C-alpha cells in the first residue's frame, strides 16, 4: 500500500508541486466490534456444538485469536454493553440491569478514538439509553459520528432510527440490514482516508425468534431424542408471553444465529475484497449467556441472569491478520471491559482518568499474556431500595421511540432510567457477586455477609464442587478483594469520578 506525498519546492518560480510515491507509514488499525444478543459460549461450532452452523465464526476462531475464557461483564445486556463502551463495570454508573441508561458523564471508547481521528459509527441494538436525537446518552452523545440504531432488540424488517431521527422500517433480515449499513459507512471512511471504529450490535439471537425460510430449512431435522418440553417466550403475533415446544423454538433460534454468522461473513468478505481485512480488528463476542428459551443442555451452571459461568461466559474471537499472524488459543481470563483499554493502547490514546475495570489485552494479541494479573469482578446489584430517588436524567428524555414486538406494561417500546445515589448503605453491598482470579472463582449470593462458594474452573468449569471450606485462606483473601472492589464501585456510583 502506498501514500502520495506532496512537496513544495520554493526555489522555483511560482508554486510547483510534484508527487512522490513512498511506502505508507503504519497507522492505527481499523476496528469492528461485533456483539450477539443472548449468544452463549456453547452456541458456536468451534466450541463443539453438534448442531449449530456458524462457519464464519469458526473460520475466525481457526485463523485468529480464540479466547476460551471470555466473559461478559454482566449476565444481562444493557450492563454488558455499557462495559464495552466505558471499560468500567456498569454498577459504577447505575446501569444495573436491562433498561438502565448510561450517565452522560461517562467517557466512551468512541469518544476517545474519535479524538484520535477515527470515523465512528454504531449499527443495531443500543439499549443504554434512547437513540432519539434529544437523548443525552444516544450514540451521538457517546461519540459516534453516525448511527442507525434501535433502543432495544429487533427481528426481520427492523425499525431503526438514523442519527436520532424518526424511526423507519428497513426491509430484510435484521443482521444483514445493519451489516449492509456498516459496509456503506466503511466505504465512505476509506474514501476520506480515516481509520474507522464500527460497532455492530445484532438483535439476534434474542427472542422472540424470527428467521428466513432458507435458514430454518437447515434445522428441519433435529435429533429424535431432542428434549420434549415447552419453554416460555414472546409471541411474534401478540407480543405477550406464550409457551411453545422447545424443538420448534430452538429451530428458530439456531436459524437466527446462522443468519447472523452469514452477515458477519458478508462483512468479512467485503473487508478482504477491499484490501482492508489485513489491518482491521474484527472482534466478536456475546453479551451474556443463553436464556431459558434457548437452552437444550449445557456443561455450565445456570443461565442468562446468573453470574455463575452459564450467565457470563460467552464466545470471544479476534481476527487481525497484520498482528495475529498465526492461529492462537488463549485460556487467560478476559472480559468485555477490556475492550476500551485494549483499543486505546493500539490507537495511542491515553486512558480516562477514572477507575477502569478492564485491562489492555495487547499482550494476548501477541501471544505473550500467560496470566491476567488483575481479577475480574462480577456483581448483580441488589442494593438497598431508594424510595422516591431522584432521576439522573429527565424521564422525558429517557423515553424510547423504536418499536419492538415484546410488550412491557402494554407498551411496544422501551423507556430507560438511571437514579442518583447520595449515600451508600450497608444493603448496597448485597446481590450475587463473584471474583475470578486465575483458575479460581469465588461466588457470594444474597446479602453482604452471604455464604461464599469457591470453584476451580480449570478442573470444574461446571461449578459443581465447592472448595470454600477446604481452602479457607484463599476464600478469605478473594472475599476481601471483592469487598474492596465493591467499595470502589459504590464510590463511583455516588459520582466521585466525575469532575
Buried (B, 14 or more C-beta within 10 A) or exposed (E): EEEEEEEEEEEEEEEEEEEEEEEEEEEBBBBBBBBBBBBBBBBBBBBEBEBBBBBBBBBBBEBBBBBBBBBBBBBBBBBBBBBBBBBBBBBBBBBBBBBBBBBBEBBBBBBBBBEBEBBBBBBBBBBBBBBBBEBBBBBBBBBBBBBBBBBBBBBBEBBBBBBBEEBEEBEBBBBBBBBBBBBEBBEBBBEEEBBBBBBBBBBBBBBBBBBBEEBBEBBEEBEEEBEEEEBEBBBBEEBEEBEBBBBEBBBBBBBBBBBBBBBBBBBBEBBEEEEBBBBBBBBBBBBBBBBEBBBBEBEBBBBBBBBBBBBBBBBBBBBBBEBBEEEBEBEBBBBBBBBBBBBBBBBEBEBBEBBBBBBBBBBBBEBEBEEBEEBBBBBBBBBEEBEEEEEBBEEEBBBBBBBBBBBEEEBEBBBBBBBBBEEBEEEBBBBBBBBBBBBBBBBBBEEBEBEBBBBBBEEBBBBEEBBBEEBEEBBEBBBEBBBEBBEBBBBBBBBEBEE
